[in-house]
Amino acid sequence: MGPSQAGGETGQQLDQESRAGESALLSVYVQLVFSHGGWPAALSRPLPLPPASASSSSGTLAGLSLTTECNVKPDGLTYCACLSGYQWNASICSRHQLCQPPHNHRPCSCLVLSPPGAGYCQVLPPVPGSLSLDTWLQVPGHTLNLTLHTSQETTNLNWFLRRHTGSPGPIPLQPGTQVSLTSSQGQAVLSIRNVSHEWEGEYMCCFEAQGFRWELYQLVRVPLRATDVARLPDRLSVSCATSPRFQLSCCIPYTPLGYMASWSPGEGSEASLFNTPGDQCLVLATQHCPAADITYTCDLQSPGLTPLRVPVSVTIIQDGDTTCPEDSAVVAWNVTKAGHVAQAPCPANRAGVVKRTCGPDGAWGPIHSSCTDTRLLALLRRAQLLWAGQGWPAEEVPQSLAQLLEQTEVVSSPSDLLALLGTMTFLAKVVADTRIPLRRSALEALLKTTDKVLDMDTSSLWTPAQVQKPSAASDLLLAVETLAHSLCPQGHPFSFSLPNVQLQTQLLTPTVRADYRVSFSTQPPLWAQIPRRSLAPLDTSNSSITITSLVLRKLDHLLPSNYGQELGDSLYATPGLVLSISIMTGGQAFHQGEVTMDFGDRDNPFHCVFWDHHLFQGNGGWSGEGCQVQAANASATTQCICRHLTAFSILMSRHTVPGKPTLELLSQVGLGASILALLVCLGVYRLVWRVVVRNKLAYLRHAALLNVVLCLLAADTCFLGAPLLPPGPRSPLCLAAAFLCHFLYLATFFWMLAQALMLAHQLLFVFHQLSKRRVLSLMVVLGYLCPMGFAGAALGLYLPRGQYLEEGVCWLDGKGGARYTFVGPVLVIVGLNGLVLAMAMLKLLRPSLSEGPQAEKRQALLGVMKALLILTPIFGLTWGLGLATLLEEVSIVPHYIFTILNTCQGVFILLFGCLMDKKVQEALLKRFGCAQPPNSTISLATNESHLPEPSRGRSDNASYEEKMT
């Protein structure tokens, strides 16, 4: 043994006043250097301790334990490993390199020390926690809940999954579409929804507590489902004359549950097992052709599990059956019975199946292949699991983008293209959900991949791929947009150019803010500009602004020809360019702002449009909302101005289509006329109020109509002035205008409902008297509190989600659901009011058309027509046309009708609800000293209904008339 050295003493020192016979734990750090190796036996014998003083009693060392063993490697570094029961303290571990870099938060058992005098391994306390699971064998499709119970405070808690296949090391688990992590005092829960065999393995919970790092393990197994078993074929028709021997295969993914596979019946057949890179397959080769139709079953059994049985039906072709002949197109096709689908395996390194239908007339149909390159499928599945919650997004997204660029060379079928596009889509979703920044190298790989994808053949790849998935090109655009504006701040400014892709980014600091202008060397040249005032709302954030401009060539020709309702049914041509502009600040996307674009000189009229991913059931479509054409001042070209940021282009057509500006003009004129008419209505009520409300029912009816007038006047005024306000959720004025419009228009309809309910009460309960105070109180609650509840709920529910305001306008968003809190109640009220109107019509028609002279019938019909004119605007029934405007494919005509009728609702209320009222007319004539006209036989204004009285014998009609007036 060579020289030894004692280091710094740690732990508690021996109490000099302790009584005889007591023992104490003395922790001393001693560094021993052995030149010849080995642990001397002499050190294991009890050693006397020197007395601290003459008066103190002597003590003995009960034993020595080796805690740390260090070795000097040829590279000059010292590797110090802890022996069993000991571990490096977490604080020391965090400052040194591990001997072997495994996954993060692994218990610290070996460190690389330089210099070697960094300390020693310490004895481990009892484990401060435990993992609990209801059962190690999970049910496929259910939720796995793994709970950590701790008795100490924990930090740096992480979850990992060590799978037996597919990954050499532990996979970190992050929140995703299937993984959720929750924690509370004393426990943490890992939940995995819809578990499958891809989630089985050894789960590890890693955390720090009491100064050490800990790992707890739990084994989880998930049985296979029938959908996990691949059969080839799943159905077969055989001609014993031409192919008496055939093969059936049954393949399952690798699983540690150890399934045993067998075919039944197995007589006269041979079964063989072979392995593929991802599956285990059992092949049944028949030696004799069955005499009749038969069903073979692939039996999969594992100890303790319910057997899994997968059938394959075999149909024997009989004499006289219609068949398709043998064929060698693409693959060898055997004789197949009419109405059956022949199946063939894919070539090597490709997964899927090749299918071909035998028609009822014995003619072969087209060949459909789902064969996909296994490397592309592996990338797609890895991206799906990453989105679900398996893996490190910051590391795996750049790796996957680099691998995608390499795999573009193997794309040879529509299935390959869809797998590649699907991978890009899932990677974009991961980046959007986790908000990880991308380095330049990753973004360059994405742009190079996009350039090659846009160059792929349209007829052989893109067209059949879009038949299978119509949103393929729209998904590509969304994925590239999402990934392009995720460049890390250190990567700006960045410029990249390829034949089909051009990207420019710019970083604007808080101190330097000017107009943003960007130009691209395309044919024709393309430029865009964002004025300084559009960026002003972002000045309050005091953070840098990154603006990303992306131009994609050829993509607009791949996007489906879907056009929004304002573009009509015409067919359009696009210029071959799509411009996408995005603004990021503080990690958040800013979607609102005015952008001016110039797509070059155009001979034909065109429309400025953007690609709306939400149109046409998620397949996307061109929309002109928020965009308009404006003639340039300094050049002969025509420019586009849009009030939001997204992917833009232009649509060129030989025939112009009436667009939104015409509707906006009609809306403004109609609202102005409505406001003027409502003011006149208020003036009329100011003059004749005391005259027309002399009885209780008249008072209630006119009070309800007066509140309709007040609410509609305020709502129209607010709606007309809202476009003058700066749009966006950051604008308090815009937010207040949207809320007030929502509340006031709802209040208008609820007061209309109150009028209808009063009329229904009079029609159904003719002799029932109403309490004026009670009815008025109920009307106030219905007319103001109910709409306030709907408007407040919409504000509280959708504003935190960023789904309250529509982009570019101060009104409710129609995509996130906020607008339905207005549309829903309005349509329900319109429906109820329509029922009340139908009841009134029946009441008017029943006594007169059943009997009586022809004149009475004509008079009653005139009364019905007059009632329709009066009650339709008062009850808001014209808003029922809103159902037609909600449809995306509807023509522009319903929008014009809807706009004209409903913006002029105030004019209709003045004419039919106020001036046509008999008592109002009498009061006005008396007020201005004119002669009073003779009494009219029918007056339905403000719901006051007088029926014609042909004879004195109809006492019932007289009573009804008295109650209605």
ZAMARGU-4260 file (C-alpha; in steps of 0.2 Angstrom, whole numbers, plus 5000, padded with zeros to 4 digits):
<rodrens>
0) 5000/5000/5000 | 5007/5017/4995 | 5005/5033/5005 | 4988/5038/5011 | 4980/5055/5013
5) 4965/5061/5024 | 4954/5074/5016 | 4942/5086/5023 | 4931/5079/5037 | 4912/5080/5034
10) 4897/5075/5044 | 4894/5076/5063 | 4909/5076/5074 | 4909/5064/5089 | 4902/5071/5104
15) 4916/5073/5117 | 4903/5072/5132 | 4895/5056/5126 | 4893/5043/5139 | 4902/5027/5139
20) 4895/5013/5128 | 4887/5025/5116 | 4891/5024/5097 | 4890/5038/5084 | 4892/5039/5066
25) 4908/5048/5060 | 4909/5052/5042 | 4927/5055/5037 | 4933/5058/5019 | 4949/5048/5016
30) 4958/5047/5000 | 4968/5031/4998 | 4980/5027/4984 | 4985/5009/4981 | 5000/5007/4970
35) 4997/4988/4968 | 4978/4987/4969 | 4968/4977/4981 | 4959/4981/4997 | 4971/4977/5012
40) 4962/4965/5025 | 4971/4975/5039 | 4959/4990/5035 | 4944/4979/5039 | 4950/4976/5057
45) 4944/4987/5071 | 4956/5002/5073 | 4958/5012/5089 | 4955/5031/5088 | 4967/5042/5097
50) 4959/5051/5112 | 4953/5069/5110 | 4960/5074/5127 | 4967/5065/5142 | 4950/5065/5151
55) 4940/5059/5136 | 4937/5040/5134 | 4945/5031/5119 | 4934/5024/5105 | 4936/5011/5092
60) 4932/5011/5073 | 4919/4998/5070 | 4923/4996/5052 | 4927/5004/5036 | 4917/5004/5020
65) 4923/5008/5003 | 4911/5021/4994 | 4920/5027/4979 | 4932/5019/4967 | 4942/5029/4955
70) 4953/5024/4940 | 4964/5035/4930 | 4961/5031/4911 | 4975/5033/4897 | 4967/5050/4893
75) 4972/5057/4910 | 4955/5059/4916 | 4949/5051/4933 | 4933/5040/4932 | 4925/5039/4949
80) 4911/5026/4952 | 4900/5023/4967 | 4899/5006/4974 | 4882/4998/4979 | 4872/5008/4991
85) 4881/5025/4987 | 4878/5039/4975 | 4885/5056/4970 | 4876/5070/4977 | 4865/5079/4964
90) 4874/5096/4966 | 4891/5088/4963 | 4884/5078/4949 | 4877/5093/4940 | 4895/5101/4939
95) 4904/5086/4932 | 4903/5075/4916 | 4895/5058/4918 | 4906/5043/4913 | 4894/5037/4900
100) 4881/5050/4894 | 4864/5042/4895 | 4847/5050/4896 | 4845/5065/4907 | 4842/5064/4926
105) 4849/5046/4927 | 4855/5042/4945 | 4873/5049/4947 | 4884/5033/4949 | 4900/5038/4940
110) 4908/5054/4936 | 4923/5060/4927 | 4933/5071/4939 | 4947/5083/4935 | 4956/5086/4947
115) 4951/5070/4957 | 4949/5078/4974 | 4930/5083/4971 | 4922/5073/4985 | 4915/5056/4988
120) 4900/5046/4985 | 4887/5047/4999 | 4876/5033/5007 | 4858/5033/5000 | 4844/5036/5011
125) 4828/5026/5010 | 4818/5028/4993 | 4807/5044/4995 | 4793/5038/4984 | 4784/5024/4975
130) 4776/5021/4958 | 4758/5014/4958 | 4748/5006/4943 | 4732/4997/4943 | 4738/4983/4933
135) 4754/4980/4922 | 4743/4973/4908 | 4734/4987/4900 | 4718/4986/4889 | 4721/4993/4872
140) 4712/5009/4868 | 4710/5013/4887 | 4720/5026/4897 | 4736/5022/4907 | 4738/5031/4923
145) 4755/5029/4932 | 4756/5038/4949 | 4771/5043/4958 | 4768/5045/4977 | 4782/5055/4986
150) 4786/5058/5005 | 4798/5072/5001 | 4799/5087/4990 | 4804/5083/4973 | 4812/5093/4959
155) 4817/5090/4941 | 4804/5076/4938 | 4804/5068/4921 | 4796/5052/4913 | 4804/5040/4901
160) 4799/5025/4892 | 4811/5011/4887 | 4804/5001/4873 | 4810/4984/4868 | 4810/4988/4850
165) 4812/5004/4839 | 4823/5014/4851 | 4840/5009/4859 | 4838/5021/4874 | 4824/5028/4885
170) 4812/5039/4876 | 4807/5055/4885 | 4788/5058/4887 | 4782/5076/4885 | 4764/5083/4885
175) 4756/5079/4868 | 4740/5073/4860 | 4740/5057/4870 | 4752/5061/4885 | 4747/5072/4899
180) 4757/5076/4915 | 4749/5083/4931 | 4756/5085/4948 | 4750/5090/4965 | 4757/5090/4983
185) 4764/5073/4986 | 4760/5065/4969 | 4763/5066/4950 | 4753/5057/4937 | 4757/5052/4920
190) 4742/5048/4909 | 4742/5041/4891 | 4726/5040/4882 | 4722/5027/4869 | 4737/5015/4873
195) 4743/5003/4860 | 4757/4991/4859 | 4768/5006/4854 | 4766/5012/4872 | 4772/4996/4881
200) 4789/4994/4889 | 4797/5000/4905 | 4792/5016/4912 | 4805/5026/4922 | 4801/5041/4933
205) 4817/5051/4937 | 4817/5065/4950 | 4828/5073/4963 | 4824/5072/4982 | 4835/5073/4998
210) 4850/5079/4987 | 4850/5063/4976 | 4844/5058/4959 | 4831/5044/4959 | 4824/5032/4947
215) 4808/5021/4949 | 4803/5008/4936 | 4786/5001/4931 | 4784/4987/4918 | 4768/4989/4906
220) 4762/4977/4893 | 4748/4980/4880 | 4741/4966/4871 | 4738/4966/4852 | 4722/4970/4844
225) 4715/4963/4828 | 4719/4979/4819 | 4737/4976/4823 | 4737/4960/4813 | 4741/4961/4795
230) 4733/4948/4783 | 4738/4946/4765 | 4726/4943/4758 | 4712/4946/4769 | 4700/4938/4756
235) 4705/4926/4742 | 4696/4918/4727 | 4705/4902/4720 | 4704/4892/4704 | 4709/4875/4708
240) 4712/4872/4690 | 4725/4886/4687 | 4732/4888/4705 | 4728/4874/4716 | 4742/4880/4729
245) 4741/4897/4737 | 4749/4906/4752 | 4741/4915/4767 | 4751/4926/4778 | 4748/4933/4795
250) 4760/4946/4802 | 4761/4955/4819 | 4773/4968/4826 | 4787/4963/4838 | 4780/4962/4856
255) 4788/4955/4872 | 4772/4946/4876 | 4778/4931/4866 | 4763/4927/4855 | 4762/4909/4847
260) 4755/4909/4830 | 4746/4895/4821 | 4734/4892/4806 | 4718/4882/4807 | 4714/4871/4799
265) 4731/4865/4796 | 4729/4848/4788 | 4737/4847/4771 | 4746/4863/4773 | 4764/4869/4779
270) 4766/4883/4790 | 4783/4893/4791 | 4789/4908/4801 | 4799/4922/4795 | 4804/4939/4801
275) 4804/4956/4793 | 4812/4972/4799 | 4797/4976/4809 | 4786/4961/4809 | 4785/4942/4813
280) 4775/4933/4799 | 4767/4915/4799 | 4765/4909/4781 | 4753/4895/4777 | 4756/4886/4761
285) 4742/4874/4755 | 4747/4858/4747 | 4730/4854/4740 | 4715/4865/4734 | 4700/4864/4745
290) 4684/4857/4738 | 4673/4870/4744 | 4673/4888/4751 | 4683/4888/4768 | 4688/4900/4781
295) 4706/4899/4788 | 4710/4907/4805 | 4726/4914/4811 | 4727/4910/4830 | 4738/4921/4841
300) 4740/4915/4859 | 4750/4922/4873 | 4750/4915/4891 | 4737/4923/4902 | 4729/4932/4887
305) 4713/4930/4877 | 4717/4921/4861 | 4717/4933/4846 | 4709/4925/4830 | 4709/4933/4813
310) 4699/4925/4799 | 4704/4924/4780 | 4690/4918/4769 | 4694/4908/4753 | 4681/4906/4739
315) 4683/4892/4727 | 4679/4896/4709 | 4667/4884/4702 | 4663/4879/4684 | 4652/4892/4676
320) 4657/4907/4688 | 4662/4923/4679 | 4681/4926/4682 | 4695/4938/4677 | 4709/4929/4668
325) 4727/4929/4673 | 4736/4945/4670 | 4754/4951/4672 | 4751/4970/4674 | 4763/4977/4687
330) 4762/4961/4697 | 4756/4943/4693 | 4737/4942/4695 | 4729/4925/4696 | 4712/4920/4690
335) 4699/4929/4701 | 4681/4928/4704 | 4670/4942/4698 | 4666/4954/4712 | 4681/4950/4722
340) 4697/4960/4725 | 4713/4952/4721 | 4728/4957/4732 | 4747/4956/4730 | 4761/4960/4741
345) 4772/4975/4739 | 4790/4974/4732 | 4805/4973/4745 | 4807/4988/4756 | 4789/4994/4753
350) 4774/4991/4765 | 4756/4990/4760 | 4746/4980/4747 | 4742/4981/4729 | 4724/4978/4725
355) 4714/4976/4709 | 4695/4973/4707 | 4688/4960/4696 | 4672/4968/4689 | 4655/4959/4688
360) 4658/4956/4669 | 4674/4948/4671 | 4685/4963/4666 | 4699/4969/4677 | 4698/4986/4685
365) 4712/4999/4688 | 4727/4994/4700 | 4727/5003/4717 | 4743/5002/4726 | 4746/5008/4744
370) 4764/5002/4744 | 4775/5015/4753 | 4794/5016/4756 | 4797/5009/4773 | 4809/5023/4777
375) 4796/5036/4774 | 4783/5026/4784 | 4796/5025/4798 | 4798/5044/4797 | 4779/5047/4797
380) 4776/5036/4812 | 4790/5044/4822 | 4783/5061/4818 | 4766/5055/4824 | 4773/5048/4840
385) 4782/5064/4843 | 4766/5074/4842 | 4758/5061/4853 | 4771/5064/4867 | 4786/5052/4863
390) 4803/5060/4861 | 4813/5077/4862 | 4805/5089/4849 | 4820/5100/4850 | 4832/5086/4844
395) 4821/5075/4834 | 4812/5089/4823 | 4829/5095/4815 | 4834/5077/4813 | 4818/5072/4804
400) 4819/5087/4793 | 4836/5082/4787 | 4831/5064/4784 | 4815/5070/4774 | 4827/5079/4762
405) 4836/5063/4759 | 4821/5053/4757 | 4813/5064/4743 | 4824/5054/4731 | 4814/5038/4735
410) 4797/5046/4732 | 4790/5036/4717 | 4771/5034/4721 | 4756/5044/4727 | 4758/5035/4744
415) 4776/5040/4746 | 4771/5058/4743 | 4757/5057/4755 | 4769/5050/4768 | 4781/5063/4765
420) 4768/5077/4766 | 4760/5069/4782 | 4777/5069/4790 | 4779/5088/4787 | 4762/5091/4793
425) 4765/5082/4810 | 4782/5090/4812 | 4774/5107/4810 | 4761/5103/4823 | 4774/5098/4835
430) 4783/5115/4832 | 4767/5124/4834 | 4762/5116/4850 | 4780/5116/4858 | 4785/5132/4851
435) 4803/5126/4848 | 4814/5137/4838 | 4823/5130/4822 | 4841/5133/4817 | 4845/5139/4800
440) 4851/5121/4795 | 4834/5114/4799 | 4825/5128/4790 | 4836/5126/4774 | 4832/5107/4774
445) 4814/5111/4775 | 4815/5123/4761 | 4825/5112/4750 | 4812/5098/4753 | 4798/5109/4748
450) 4807/5115/4732 | 4808/5096/4727 | 4791/5092/4732 | 4784/5106/4721 | 4794/5100/4706
455) 4786/5082/4708 | 4776/5076/4693 | 4758/5082/4694 | 4750/5068/4684 | 4758/5053/4692
460) 4760/5059/4709 | 4751/5075/4714 | 4734/5071/4705 | 4731/5053/4712 | 4738/5059/4729
465) 4725/5073/4730 | 4711/5060/4725 | 4715/5051/4741 | 4717/5067/4751 | 4710/5083/4744
470) 4719/5094/4757 | 4736/5088/4752 | 4742/5104/4745 | 4733/5115/4758 | 4742/5104/4772
475) 4759/5107/4763 | 4756/5126/4763 | 4751/5126/4781 | 4766/5116/4787 | 4778/5126/4777
480) 4771/5142/4784 | 4771/5136/4802 | 4789/5130/4801 | 4796/5145/4791 | 4792/5157/4804
485) 4799/5146/4818 | 4817/5152/4815 | 4827/5155/4831 | 4830/5174/4834 | 4849/5171/4832
490) 4846/5166/4814 | 4839/5183/4808 | 4840/5190/4795 | 4840/5176/4784 | 4838/5175/4765
495) 4836/5159/4755 | 4832/5156/4736 | 4828/5141/4726 | 4818/5140/4709 | 4801/5136/4718
500) 4805/5143/4736 | 4811/5160/4741 | 4812/5166/4759 | 4817/5182/4767 | 4816/5186/4786
505) 4819/5203/4795 | 4822/5207/4813 | 4814/5224/4818 | 4821/5230/4835 | 4809/5241/4847
510) 4820/5256/4843 | 4820/5255/4824 | 4803/5253/4817 | 4799/5259/4799 | 4789/5253/4785
515) 4793/5235/4780 | 4796/5232/4762 | 4801/5216/4753 | 4804/5211/4735 | 4807/5195/4726
520) 4815/5191/4709 | 4801/5181/4702 | 4792/5183/4685 | 4783/5194/4686 | 4792/5203/4700
525) 4783/5203/4717 | 4784/5215/4731 | 4775/5218/4747 | 4774/5232/4760 | 4768/5233/4778
530) 4766/5252/4783 | 4773/5257/4800 | 4756/5261/4807 | 4751/5242/4806 | 4765/5238/4817
535) 4761/5251/4830 | 4750/5240/4841 | 4766/5229/4844 | 4776/5244/4851 | 4769/5241/4868
540) 4778/5224/4869 | 4796/5231/4869 | 4802/5215/4860 | 4809/5213/4843 | 4798/5209/4829
545) 4802/5195/4816 | 4794/5196/4799 | 4795/5181/4788 | 4790/5183/4769 | 4789/5167/4759
550) 4785/5164/4740 | 4780/5147/4734 | 4780/5144/4715 | 4768/5131/4707 | 4759/5128/4723
555) 4743/5138/4718 | 4741/5126/4703 | 4741/5112/4715 | 4729/5119/4727 | 4711/5114/4724
560) 4699/5125/4714 | 4689/5130/4729 | 4682/5148/4730 | 4673/5157/4744 | 4655/5163/4743
565) 4660/5180/4738 | 4669/5174/4723 | 4654/5166/4715 | 4655/5150/4704 | 4667/5156/4691
570) 4683/5147/4686 | 4699/5157/4689 | 4717/5156/4684 | 4732/5160/4697 | 4748/5168/4693
575) 4759/5153/4699 | 4764/5162/4715 | 4758/5162/4733 | 4765/5175/4745 | 4765/5171/4764
580) 4769/5184/4777 | 4769/5181/4795 | 4774/5192/4810 | 4781/5185/4827 | 4784/5195/4842
585) 4787/5188/4860 | 4784/5170/4854 | 4767/5175/4848 | 4760/5176/4830 | 4752/5193/4825
590) 4739/5190/4812 | 4732/5207/4809 | 4739/5221/4799 | 4738/5230/4783 | 4749/5223/4769
595) 4750/5230/4751 | 4756/5218/4737 | 4760/5220/4719 | 4759/5204/4708 | 4765/5213/4693
600) 4756/5220/4678 | 4740/5211/4673 | 4730/5212/4658 | 4714/5204/4664 | 4704/5210/4679
605) 4708/5200/4695 | 4703/5197/4713 | 4715/5199/4728 | 4713/5183/4738 | 4720/5173/4752
610) 4720/5154/4756 | 4708/5150/4770 | 4712/5133/4777 | 4695/5132/4786 | 4684/5133/4771
615) 4676/5118/4762 | 4676/5106/4778 | 4695/5109/4781 | 4701/5106/4763 | 4704/5125/4761
620) 4698/5138/4748 | 4702/5155/4741 | 4693/5169/4750 | 4693/5188/4746 | 4687/5193/4764
625) 4698/5207/4770 | 4706/5210/4753 | 4703/5222/4739 | 4710/5228/4723 | 4718/5246/4723
630) 4725/5255/4708 | 4743/5260/4711 | 4747/5279/4710 | 4765/5278/4704 | 4764/5264/4691
635) 4753/5256/4679 | 4751/5240/4690 | 4736/5236/4701 | 4740/5232/4719 | 4731/5221/4732
640) 4728/5228/4750 | 4723/5215/4764 | 4719/5218/4782 | 4727/5202/4788 | 4742/5191/4786
645) 4742/5174/4778 | 4745/5166/4761 | 4740/5178/4747 | 4738/5177/4728 | 4727/5184/4715
650) 4713/5176/4704 | 4711/5181/4686 | 4695/5180/4677 | 4687/5186/4660 | 4672/5191/4669
655) 4671/5201/4685 | 4661/5195/4700 | 4652/5207/4712 | 4663/5206/4728 | 4662/5212/4745
660) 4664/5231/4742 | 4646/5231/4734 | 4639/5223/4749 | 4648/5235/4760 | 4641/5249/4751
665) 4623/5242/4752 | 4626/5239/4771 | 4632/5257/4774 | 4617/5264/4765 | 4605/5253/4773
670) 4611/5256/4790 | 4611/5275/4787 | 4593/5274/4782 | 4588/5262/4796 | 4596/5274/4809
675) 4587/5289/4801 | 4570/5280/4801 | 4573/5274/4820 | 4576/5292/4825 | 4560/5297/4816
680) 4551/5283/4825 | 4557/5290/4842 | 4551/5307/4837 | 4534/5300/4833 | 4533/5291/4849
685) 4538/5307/4858 | 4523/5316/4850 | 4509/5302/4852 | 4515/5291/4867 | 4501/5297/4879
690) 4488/5294/4866 | 4493/5276/4861 | 4496/5269/4878 | 4479/5272/4886 | 4476/5254/4890
695) 4487/5240/4898 | 4490/5229/4883 | 4493/5244/4872 | 4506/5250/4884 | 4515/5233/4885
700) 4515/5231/4866 | 4522/5249/4863 | 4534/5248/4877 | 4542/5232/4869 | 4542/5240/4852
705) 4550/5256/4859 | 4564/5245/4867 | 4567/5236/4850 | 4569/5253/4842 | 4581/5259/4855
710) 4592/5243/4855 | 4592/5242/4836 | 4597/5261/4834 | 4611/5258/4846 | 4617/5242/4838
715) 4616/5249/4820 | 4626/5265/4826 | 4639/5254/4834 | 4640/5242/4819 | 4642/5257/4807
720) 4656/5265/4817 | 4666/5249/4821 | 4676/5249/4804 | 4683/5266/4809 | 4691/5258/4824
725) 4708/5249/4824 | 4705/5231/4822 | 4712/5217/4833 | 4711/5210/4851 | 4724/5222/4857
730) 4712/5237/4853 | 4700/5240/4868 | 4689/5251/4857 | 4687/5237/4844 | 4684/5224/4858
735) 4671/5235/4866 | 4662/5238/4849 | 4661/5220/4846 | 4654/5216/4863 | 4641/5230/4862
740) 4636/5225/4844 | 4634/5207/4851 | 4624/5213/4866 | 4613/5226/4857 | 4608/5215/4842
745) 4604/5201/4854 | 4593/5212/4865 | 4584/5218/4849 | 4579/5200/4846 | 4575/5196/4863
750) 4563/5211/4864 | 4555/5204/4847 | 4553/5188/4856 | 4544/5197/4870 | 4532/5204/4858
755) 4529/5188/4850 | 4526/5179/4867 | 4513/5193/4871 | 4504/5190/4855 | 4504/5171/4858
760) 4497/5174/4875 | 4482/5184/4868 | 4479/5171/4854 | 4479/5157/4866 | 4472/5164/4882
765) 4459/5177/4876 | 4451/5180/4893 | 4466/5179/4904 | 4471/5196/4911 | 4490/5200/4913
770) 4498/5210/4927 | 4506/5225/4920 | 4520/5226/4933 | 4524/5207/4932 | 4524/5207/4913
775) 4535/5222/4911 | 4547/5215/4924 | 4548/5198/4914 | 4551/5208/4898 | 4565/5217/4905
780) 4573/5201/4911 | 4571/5193/4894 | 4576/5208/4884 | 4592/5213/4893 | 4598/5200/4905
785) 4597/5185/4893 | 4607/5194/4880 | 4619/5200/4893 | 4622/5182/4898 | 4625/5176/4880
790) 4637/5191/4876 | 4647/5189/4893 | 4649/5171/4891 | 4655/5173/4873 | 4668/5186/4879
795) 4674/5175/4894 | 4675/5159/4884 | 4683/5164/4868 | 4693/5179/4872 | 4706/5170/4882
800) 4708/5157/4868 | 4711/5171/4855 | 4695/5166/4846 | 4683/5181/4850 | 4687/5193/4836
805) 4687/5190/4818 | 4703/5195/4809 | 4703/5213/4802 | 4685/5218/4809 | 4677/5222/4825
810) 4665/5207/4825 | 4664/5190/4832 | 4675/5176/4825 | 4666/5164/4814 | 4679/5150/4815
815) 4681/5147/4833 | 4663/5147/4838 | 4660/5164/4845 | 4649/5169/4831 | 4637/5155/4835
820) 4633/5163/4852 | 4624/5176/4841 | 4618/5165/4827 | 4611/5152/4838 | 4599/5162/4849
825) 4594/5173/4834 | 4589/5158/4824 | 4579/5150/4838 | 4570/5167/4841 | 4566/5168/4823
830) 4559/5151/4823 | 4548/5154/4838 | 4542/5171/4831 | 4538/5162/4815 | 4527/5150/4824
835) 4518/5164/4832 | 4515/5172/4816 | 4508/5156/4809 | 4496/5155/4824 | 4490/5173/4820
840) 4487/5169/4802 | 4477/5154/4806 | 4466/5164/4818 | 4463/5177/4804 | 4459/5164/4791
845) 4448/5152/4802 | 4432/5162/4805 | 4431/5171/4788 | 4436/5157/4775 | 4426/5144/4782
850) 4409/5152/4779 | 4403/5169/4773 | 4402/5179/4757 | 4416/5181/4745 | 4419/5199/4750
855) 4423/5193/4768 | 4436/5181/4761 | 4445/5194/4751 | 4445/5206/4766 | 4452/5192/4777
860) 4466/5188/4764 | 4470/5207/4764 | 4471/5206/4783 | 4483/5192/4782 | 4494/5200/4769
865) 4494/5216/4780 | 4499/5206/4795 | 4513/5198/4786 | 4520/5215/4781 | 4518/5221/4799
870) 4524/5206/4809 | 4538/5200/4798 | 4550/5215/4801 | 4544/5217/4819 | 4548/5199/4823
875) 4564/5199/4814 | 4559/5185/4802 | 4570/5191/4788 | 4585/5186/4798 | 4580/5168/4794
880) 4589/5171/4777 | 4605/5170/4787 | 4605/5151/4786 | 4608/5153/4767 | 4623/5164/4770
885) 4631/5152/4781 | 4634/5140/4767 | 4650/5141/4758 | 4645/5135/4741 | 4629/5146/4740
890) 4628/5160/4727 | 4630/5178/4730 | 4611/5182/4728 | 4605/5177/4746 | 4619/5189/4753
895) 4612/5204/4743 | 4594/5200/4749 | 4600/5197/4767 | 4609/5213/4767 | 4595/5224/4760
900) 4581/5217/4771 | 4591/5217/4787 | 4600/5233/4786 | 4584/5242/4782 | 4575/5234/4796
905) 4573/5251/4805 | 4564/5258/4789 | 4552/5243/4790 | 4548/5246/4808 | 4545/5264/4805
910) 4533/5260/4791 | 4524/5245/4797 | 4526/5245/4815 | 4523/5263/4819 | 4515/5273/4805
915) 4503/5260/4800 | 4496/5259/4817 | 4478/5265/4818 | 4480/5274/4834 | 4497/5282/4829
920) 4489/5289/4813 | 4474/5296/4823 | 4485/5304/4836 | 4496/5312/4822 | 4481/5318/4813
925) 4474/5326/4828 | 4491/5333/4833 | 4492/5342/4817 | 4474/5347/4816 | 4469/5336/4801
930) 4452/5328/4799 | 4451/5311/4806 | 4448/5297/4793 | 4435/5283/4795 | 4439/5268/4805
935) 4448/5254/4797 | 4441/5237/4798 | 4458/5229/4800 | 4473/5235/4810 | 4487/5223/4814
940) 4500/5236/4818 | 4510/5233/4834 | 4501/5216/4836 | 4484/5225/4838 | 4472/5214/4827
945) 4454/5219/4822 | 4444/5206/4813 | 4430/5211/4801 | 4413/5211/4808 | 4401/5206/4795
950) 4386/5203/4806 | 4381/5207/4824 | 4378/5189/4827 | 4396/5184/4828 | 4399/5188/4847
955) 4414/5177/4847 | 4423/5188/4835 | 4418/5203/4844 | 4425/5197/4860 | 4441/5192/4852
960) 4442/5209/4844 | 4440/5217/4860 | 4454/5207/4868 | 4466/5210/4854 | 4464/5229/4854
</rodrens>
